[in-house]
């Protein structure tokens, strides 16, 4: 008797290629049609929009061999996004090689241990402070630069910590993995989701900052309260944990993290040279740009932000250099984020400038750590290789819209969708967008792939049903992030659970309540943008 083969989710490239084939087949079936488009000024920029009521039928153009040429054409169409992904991926590979984040977390944990020994904190639940601080920090990592895969390495550090505090392995995983992906869902500056999606939607880079920050605060607060509620429950009754028996493995290995916590803090003269060079550069920028016009909540403020940042870099640079190279590299990351904010808000930076900023971070981190130039670029290429799948899928997925456009059916599809949803109103249409993005994320966890797959179509649809493109991107962002924490298609999730020795079934049952609640909160935050005016929306 033959056993039935278990179903396996196809590779993302396979899925996208099938979609391209389906799109090509559709060009033979769906009637051709077009809208008249006009260019209008929106703020300081111009945008091509659909003229309402201008749809008319035209002859369709069936696609055949174009199925095999869209990979090339898709690369051309999304070239700036692809280069952006390669540069950021390569830069962070160099940064991660320095172990700066590892050193920073280790120093943080040691500081909290010292605080716990102080008499004045005897009545304070330091464990709660530890959980809150770690979760806020990792949520920021997810929100600012899209940390995801790196959390696998930290699971083995935080599980013993959680066990030693009287909790279980689920709390340990939640402190880093859950926090990072909550930050990912409520991202503020994540270049791999917001950066790509806003670029494809023709929106200013990281616009809508104020409301996105509010969303991040809401999501992170909910996550922290949920984990603290669960941790308190386990603290009172350890046997109530679904991992109580399985966590014997961690309880018996109390010294499991010893070798991982011993990380050499380096010191070398090159880091001082990097600091001196960057300080001179900052001084030059302070002289040439003494004031920066920062646009916040519709108001423009002229502030001496670059001179202030320069003074901070002078002081914090000296302090961090005295502690060690990795602390100085963490300092570089901090000022990279600060300059990203200044550049976006004050100088209208886009993907080219932001990619350049991260490239400088990678090079400066490598030199400060003492890595040779040749090795730095080898690491950069390794990072590009690691991120290559995301870049390639953007190029391939970019061909979907090309097939639909060249086949003259994209406007017909949009026209049909708008007719089918016109009675649903803005709220109903936005709800359908949100549900679609969450459902798609269960199959394709890659945010960059989904952005390239859905944003070009959703952008035009949002224009037609009078939903802000910013709100549409927010629906994509929430849909991409929330279900990351439960989809079995996520290699990061399965990797973290594997290291933690948590069966997927136990994790899914535990996280489901949180996912559903966060899902509903996401609905409310999206709907709010329909009824209230926010900067960038």
BELMOGI-V650474 format. One record per helix or strand of 2 or more residues. SS is the DSSP state (H for helix, E for strand). FROM is the first residue (numbers start at 1). LEN is the number of residues. Records with the same first field share a line. If there is no record, write none. Layout:
# BELMOGI-V650474
SS=FROM-LEN / FROM-LEN
This chain:
# BELMOGI-V650474
H=12-18 / 65-4 / 70-8 / 79-19 / 100-18 / 119-3 / 126-20 / 151-14 / 169-17 / 191-10 / 209-28 / 238-3 / 248-4 / 258-4 / 269-20 / 305-19 / 325-23 / 351-19 / 373-34 / 410-32 / 447-18 / 469-17 / 491-10 / 504-28
E=33-2 / 37-6 / 45-6 / 56-2 / 292-5 / 299-5
